């Protein structure tokens, strides 16, 4: 089973949404794959309300029980592929976990942080994530 780790800054918006979107796609496609997410500066916070709403409304996946967590060696080691939202996230991981170099994929284009913005911005971010995740991992659009 392929294991994907999504990484952003606080693990309350982009990577949390990416994990939920990945899980929704895996269910729909019947794929043997799992997802997890973390942040480089996470503090144990829940997913942002607008992140929860965007994923629920667009992809029918519930991420309301999500709690942010920091990137750890255990999370890095357990992943087959690591998908970062920006080049800066990848640079951070390489500095602290150089062994992950062969597992890294950087979002292209990079995913802008929707933190503290309105639901429309979160939905746009979720749609960008969906396109990249579906193409990268599920070959659908």
SVG drawing of the C-alpha trace seen along z (x, -y; Angstrom):
<svg xmlns="http://www.w3.org/2000/svg" viewBox="-21 -36 42 38">
<polyline fill="none" stroke="black" stroke-width="0.4" points="0.0,0.0 1.4,-3.4 1.7,-5.9 1.7,-9.6 2.6,-12.4 1.4,-15.9 3.4,-18.8 2.7,-22.5 3.4,-25.0 0.8,-24.6 -1.0,-21.4 -4.4,-23.1 -5.2,-24.1 -3.4,-22.9 -1.9,-19.6 -5.0,-18.7 -7.2,-19.4 -4.8,-17.4 -5.0,-14.4 -8.8,-14.5 -8.9,-15.0 -6.4,-12.1 -8.6,-9.8 -11.7,-10.8 -10.0,-10.1 -8.6,-6.8 -12.1,-5.6 -13.6,-6.7 -10.9,-5.0 -10.7,-1.9 -7.0,-2.5 -4.8,-0.8 -3.2,-3.9 -3.2,-5.9 -2.4,-9.5 -1.2,-11.4 -0.2,-15.0 2.0,-17.2 3.4,-20.7 6.9,-22.1 5.5,-24.4 2.3,-22.6 1.0,-23.1 -1.8,-20.5 -4.6,-22.8 -7.7,-21.5 -8.2,-22.0 -9.4,-25.5 -13.2,-25.7 -13.0,-26.8 -10.7,-23.9 -13.2,-21.5 -16.1,-23.2 -14.3,-23.3 -13.3,-19.6 -16.8,-18.5 -18.7,-20.6 -16.5,-19.8 -15.3,-16.3 -17.7,-14.9 -14.8,-14.0 -14.9,-14.9 -11.7,-16.3 -13.3,-17.8 -11.4,-15.4 -8.0,-16.4 -5.4,-17.6 -2.2,-19.2 1.1,-17.5 4.8,-18.3 7.0,-16.5 8.9,-13.8 11.4,-11.2 8.8,-8.5 6.3,-10.2 9.0,-10.9 10.3,-7.3 6.9,-5.7 6.0,-7.6 6.6,-6.3 6.2,-9.8 6.2,-13.2 4.3,-16.0 5.1,-19.6 3.1,-22.7 6.1,-24.9 9.8,-24.8 10.4,-26.2 8.6,-23.2 10.8,-20.9 14.0,-22.8 13.0,-22.5 12.5,-18.8 15.8,-18.3 17.6,-20.3 16.2,-18.3 15.6,-14.9 18.1,-14.7 17.2,-11.0 13.8,-12.0 15.4,-13.6 14.3,-10.7 10.7,-10.8 10.0,-14.6 7.5,-16.1 6.9,-19.8 3.5,-21.1 3.7,-22.7 2.5,-25.3 3.1,-25.8 0.0,-26.0 -0.7,-29.4 -1.6,-29.4 -5.3,-30.2 -5.0,-30.7 -7.4,-33.2 -9.1,-33.9 -12.7,-33.3 -14.4,-30.1 -14.0,-31.0 -10.2,-31.1 -10.2,-27.8 -12.3,-26.2 -10.0,-27.5 -7.1,-26.0 -8.9,-22.7 -9.6,-22.6 -5.9,-23.3 -4.9,-20.5 -7.5,-18.2 -6.0,-18.8 -2.5,-18.1 -3.3,-15.1 -5.6,-13.5 -3.0,-13.9 0.0,-12.8 -1.5,-9.9 -4.7,-8.9 -4.3,-10.0 -7.7,-11.7 -8.9,-15.2"/>
</svg>
